[in-house]
Amino acid sequence: MSRGTRGGGAHEDGAYEDGTYGGGVYEGGDRSAFRNGAGNRAGSGTGNSARSGTGSGPTDGAPRPHLSHRVPDLGALELLLAVARHGSLGAAAREVGITQPAASSRIRSMERQLGVALVDRSPRGSRLTDAGALVTDWARRIVEAAEAFDAGAQALRGRRDSRLRVAASMTIAEYLLPGWLIALRAERPDTAVSLQAGNSAAVAERLFAGDADVGFVEGLAVPDGLDGVVVAHDRLAIVAAPSHPWARRRAPLDPAELAATPLVLRERGSGTRQVLDAALAAHGGLARPLLELASTTAVKAAAVSGAGPAVLSELAITEELASRRLVAVPVEGVVLRRDLRAVWPAGHRPTGPARDLLSLTRDRPRER
């Protein structure tokens, strides 16, 4: 593509190849105003705007063209800057990591997009045209701004990645999360982790309030307004102290007897209570609890003391069953299996350390 005007005629998009635009050239970085002329495109009428009509902006109600259609991408601008530094298209191509034909094609594409010749090519090398030098000055500012943008984004990611706030229901917090967090620390030693434990309803509330980056719940389904994925499985067990009559029975409990018996239970809103309520709804529902406690540890301690039979996660009673401080009571005709899920606000999949923790949980499923 040669320099200079093409017989005084307009090139693509109304621009002349000598870098002028209707008798003027773009000022600095302001593409809406020109110097040395009225600044009108061919046939656009009078006024000081590059666009049709008068005024410095688009006509009222007219959509503004997207910059992405008018401004070369960053890769092309970086290539142009490299040509300016090296005076060689081949050297510039090597710097940005592409082939020379690809670099030449990218420069030609940018020239077509802008409507001006940017680079004069000769056996002695590549030299910027006058318009190319001007565009290079603009490109330098854009690339520097992009580098500042990238540095700021990295700082934001660093701040995000420096902490992880986890909310988890009690069983997961006590018996699964410690192992997952130890594994996460090996991968992200600089990430500070805070853990808030509560029932499944409280976990959902913390996520909705923005007080947690990821949560773990034990209920029957993903709470409304959250997305989630199953990371492990669990079963509930009926347990009693060795002194309780149920510990010596040989026939399994039937659902009606289990439903009619006052039990030591977790509070409403817990995943354990949700599963038990659903399982026994068709059998008259749960009797009034003997005790209603807010933690798995408290329920287990009450059962061990002989206060009454309890319903607990199998994850929580391994040691107590092995030492015979508690006895598992068989029950038939009722399903007490449940899924353990990671959850997060709908449409906002975890990123950074929360995403890494989610990956670790799925690498270590607990099938039961």
C-alpha positions in Angstrom: 0.0 0.0 0.0 1.6 3.3 -1.1 1.8 6.5 0.9 0.2 9.7 -0.1 -3.3 10.4 -1.3 -4.8 8.2 -3.9 -5.5 10.9 -6.5 -7.0 12.9 -3.7 -9.7 10.3 -3.3 -11.0 8.6 -0.2 -9.7 5.3 1.0 -11.7 2.8 3.1 -14.2 4.4 5.5 -13.6 7.9 4.0 -10.0 8.1 5.2 -7.1 9.2 2.9 -3.9 7.1 2.8 -1.8 10.1 3.8 -3.3 10.0 7.3 -5.7 12.9 6.7 -9.4 12.7 7.2 -11.4 15.3 5.1 -8.5 17.8 5.4 -7.6 17.1 9.0 -5.9 14.5 11.2 -6.9 13.1 14.5 -5.8 15.0 17.5 -3.8 13.0 20.2 -6.2 10.3 21.3 -9.4 12.1 20.6 -11.0 10.4 17.6 -14.1 12.7 17.6 -12.1 15.9 16.7 -9.6 16.8 14.0 -7.2 19.7 13.5 -6.4 21.6 10.3 -9.7 21.4 8.7 -13.5 21.2 9.2 -13.1 17.5 10.0 -15.9 16.3 7.8 -16.0 13.0 6.1 -16.6 13.0 2.4 -20.2 14.0 1.9 -21.0 14.3 5.6 -22.1 17.9 5.6 -20.8 20.7 7.8 -19.7 20.7 11.4 -16.8 19.8 13.5 -17.6 16.2 14.2 -16.2 13.2 12.6 -19.7 11.8 12.5 -22.5 13.0 10.3 -24.3 16.1 11.4 -23.1 18.8 13.8 -21.8 18.7 17.3 -19.0 16.7 18.9 -21.0 13.6 19.7 -23.5 11.2 18.0 -26.8 12.5 16.9 -29.4 12.2 19.7 -30.8 8.7 19.7 -28.2 7.3 17.3 -26.3 4.3 18.7 -22.6 4.9 19.2 -20.4 2.5 17.2 -18.5 -0.1 19.3 -14.9 0.8 19.8 -14.0 -2.9 19.2 -15.0 -2.4 15.6 -12.8 0.7 15.1 -9.8 0.2 17.3 -7.1 -2.5 16.6 -6.7 -5.1 19.3 -3.9 -5.0 21.8 -1.9 -7.7 20.0 -1.8 -5.6 16.8 -0.8 -2.5 18.7 2.0 -4.3 20.5 3.3 -5.6 17.2 3.3 -2.1 15.8 5.3 -0.8 18.8 7.8 -3.7 18.3 8.2 -2.7 14.6 8.9 0.9 15.8 11.6 -0.4 18.2 13.3 -2.8 15.9 12.8 -1.2 12.4 12.2 -4.8 11.2 9.0 -6.7 10.8 10.9 -10.0 11.3 12.5 -8.9 14.6 9.1 -7.6 15.8 7.4 -10.9 14.9 10.1 -12.8 17.0 9.5 -10.5 19.9 5.8 -11.0 20.1 6.1 -14.8 19.3 4.5 -15.1 15.9 5.8 -15.8 12.4 6.8 -13.0 10.0 4.0 -13.8 7.5 1.5 -13.6 10.4 3.0 -10.3 11.5 2.8 -8.9 8.0 -0.8 -10.1 7.7 -1.7 -8.4 11.0 -0.1 -5.1 10.0 -2.0 -5.2 6.7 -5.3 -5.9 8.5 -4.6 -3.0 10.9 -4.0 -0.7 7.9 -7.2 -1.8 6.3 -9.1 -1.2 9.6 -7.6 2.3 10.1 -7.6 3.2 6.4 -4.0 4.5 6.4 -0.6 3.0 5.5 1.4 2.4 8.7 4.6 0.7 7.6 6.8 1.1 4.5 8.5 -2.2 3.7 11.8 -2.4 1.8 14.8 -4.8 1.6 16.5 -2.6 4.2 13.8 -3.1 6.7 10.4 -1.7 7.8 9.9 2.0 8.5 6.9 3.7 9.9 5.0 6.1 7.7 4.1 9.5 9.1 0.7 8.2 9.9 2.3 5.1 11.4 4.4 7.2 13.7 1.3 9.1 14.9 -0.7 5.8 15.4 2.3 4.4 17.3 2.2 7.3 19.7 -1.5 6.6 20.4 -0.8 2.8 20.6 1.9 3.4 23.2 -0.6 5.2 25.5 -3.2 2.4 25.0 -0.7 -0.4 25.7 0.5 1.4 28.8 -3.1 1.9 30.0 -3.7 -1.8 29.3 -0.6 -2.8 31.3 -1.9 -0.6 34.2 -5.3 -2.2 33.9 -3.7 -5.7 34.0 -1.6 -4.8 37.0 -4.7 -3.6 38.9 -6.6 -6.7 38.0 -3.8 -8.8 39.2 -3.8 -6.9 42.5 -7.5 -7.5 42.8 -7.0 -11.2 42.2 -4.2 -11.3 44.7 -6.4 -9.7 47.3 -9.2 -12.1 46.5 -6.8 -15.1 46.6 -5.3 -14.1 49.9 -8.4 -15.2 51.9 -11.1 -17.8 51.7 -14.3 -17.7 53.7 -16.1 -21.0 54.1 -19.5 -21.7 55.7 -20.3 -25.3 56.4 -23.0 -27.3 58.2 -21.8 -28.9 61.4 -21.0 -32.5 60.3 -19.0 -31.4 57.3 -17.2 -28.7 59.3 -16.2 -31.2 62.0 -15.4 -34.3 60.1 -14.6 -33.5 56.4 -13.4 -30.0 56.1 -10.3 -30.3 58.2 -8.8 -32.8 55.8 -9.8 -30.7 52.7 -8.4 -27.5 54.3 -5.1 -29.2 55.1 -4.8 -30.3 51.4 -5.7 -26.7 50.3 -3.0 -25.3 52.5 -0.4 -27.5 50.7 -1.5 -25.9 47.4 -2.1 -22.4 48.7 0.0 -21.7 51.8 -0.5 -18.0 51.6 -4.3 -18.2 51.7 -5.9 -17.3 55.0 -9.0 -19.5 55.6 -11.9 -18.7 58.0 -14.6 -21.2 58.7 -18.1 -20.5 60.0 -20.0 -23.5 61.2 -23.8 -23.7 61.5 -26.8 -25.6 60.2 -27.6 -25.8 56.5 -30.1 -22.9 56.7 -27.4 -20.7 58.3 -24.9 -21.6 55.5 -27.4 -20.4 52.9 -28.0 -17.2 54.8 -24.3 -16.4 54.9 -23.9 -17.0 51.2 -26.8 -14.8 50.4 -25.4 -12.0 52.6 -22.0 -12.3 50.9 -20.3 -13.4 54.1 -18.9 -16.6 52.6 -17.2 -17.5 49.3 -18.4 -21.1 49.3 -20.6 -23.3 51.5 -21.3 -26.9 52.3 -24.7 -28.3 53.3 -26.2 -31.7 54.2 -29.9 -31.3 53.2 -32.0 -33.1 50.7 -31.6 -30.6 47.9 -29.8 -27.4 47.0 -31.5 -24.5 48.8 -33.4 -22.0 46.6 -31.2 -19.3 45.1 -28.0 -21.4 45.2 -26.2 -23.7 42.8 -24.3 -26.7 44.0 -22.6 -30.0 43.3 -22.5 -33.3 45.3 -19.0 -33.7 46.9 -19.6 -36.7 49.2 -22.3 -39.0 50.6 -23.4 -39.9 54.1 -25.9 -42.1 56.0 -27.7 -41.3 59.2 -27.5 -43.9 61.9 -29.8 -44.6 64.9 -27.6 -45.0 67.9 -28.0 -45.6 71.6 -25.9 -46.2 74.7 -25.2 -49.9 75.5 -27.5 -49.6 78.5 -30.5 -48.6 76.4 -33.0 -51.5 75.5 -32.6 -50.7 71.8 -28.9 -51.7 72.0 -29.9 -55.3 72.9 -32.7 -55.8 70.4 -32.3 -58.2 67.5 -35.1 -57.3 65.2 -34.7 -54.0 63.3 -36.8 -51.0 64.2 -39.7 -50.3 61.9 -40.3 -46.7 60.7 -43.5 -46.3 62.8 -41.7 -47.2 66.0 -38.8 -44.9 65.2 -41.2 -42.1 64.4 -43.2 -42.5 67.7 -40.1 -42.6 69.9 -38.8 -39.3 71.4 -35.2 -38.9 70.2 -32.2 -36.7 70.8 -32.1 -34.6 67.7 -30.4 -31.7 65.9 -32.4 -28.5 65.6 -34.8 -27.6 62.8 -32.9 -26.2 59.8 -30.1 -28.7 60.1 -29.5 -31.2 57.3 -29.8 -34.1 59.6 -33.3 -33.0 60.7 -34.4 -32.3 57.2 -33.5 -35.9 56.0 -35.1 -37.5 59.1 -38.3 -35.4 58.8 -38.7 -36.4 55.1 -38.0 -40.0 55.7 -40.6 -40.4 58.5 -43.2 -38.0 57.1 -45.2 -41.0 55.7 -45.1 -42.8 59.0 -46.8 -40.2 61.2 -43.8 -37.8 61.4 -41.3 -37.4 64.3 -42.5 -37.4 67.8 -41.6 -34.4 70.0 -37.9 -34.6 70.5 -36.5 -35.8 73.8 -33.7 -33.2 73.4 -33.1 -30.7 70.6 -29.5 -29.7 70.4 -27.5 -27.3 68.1 -24.4 -29.4 67.3 -23.5 -32.9 66.4 -21.0 -33.1 69.3 -23.8 -32.2 71.8 -26.2 -34.8 70.3 -23.4 -37.4 70.5 -22.5 -36.6 74.1 -26.2 -36.8 75.2 -26.5 -40.3 73.5 -23.3 -41.5 75.1 -24.5 -40.4 78.5 -27.7 -42.5 78.2 -30.1 -39.6 77.7 -31.8 -41.5 74.9 -31.4 -42.8 71.4 -30.1 -40.3 68.8 -29.8 -39.9 65.1 -26.3 -39.0 63.9 -24.1 -39.0 60.8 -22.0 -42.2 60.4 -19.1 -39.8 59.9 -19.4 -38.6 63.4 -19.6 -41.9 65.3 -16.8 -44.0 64.0 -14.8 -43.9 67.3 -17.8 -44.3 69.5 -19.0 -47.4 67.7 -15.5 -48.9 67.7 -15.2 -48.4 71.5 -18.8 -49.6 72.2 -19.7 -46.3 73.8 -22.6 -46.2 71.3 -24.4 -49.1 69.5 -25.9 -48.8 66.1 -29.6 -49.8 66.1 -30.8 -51.4 62.8 -33.8 -49.9 61.1 -35.6 -51.1 58.0 -38.2 -49.6 55.7 -36.7 -46.1 55.7 -33.9 -44.5 53.7 -31.5 -42.3 55.7 -28.9 -41.7 53.0 -28.0 -38.1 52.0 -25.8 -36.2 49.7 -23.3 -33.6 50.9 -23.0 -30.6 48.7 -20.8 -27.6 48.0 -23.1 -24.6 47.3 -22.7 -21.0 46.1 -25.0 -18.2 45.0 -26.7 -19.1 41.7 -24.8 -17.9 38.6 -21.6 -17.2 40.6 -19.4 -20.3 40.4 -16.5 -20.3 42.8 -13.2 -18.8 41.7 -9.7 -18.7 43.1 -9.1 -20.6 46.3 -12.8 -21.4 46.6 -12.6 -23.2 43.2 -9.4 -25.0 44.3 -11.1 -26.2 47.5 -14.1 -27.4 45.5 -11.7 -29.4 43.3 -10.1 -31.0 46.3 -13.4 -32.1 47.7 -14.3 -33.8 44.5 -11.0 -35.5 44.3 -11.7 -37.1 47.7 -15.3 -38.3 47.7 -16.6 -40.3 50.6 -18.8 -43.0 49.2 -21.0 -44.8 51.7 
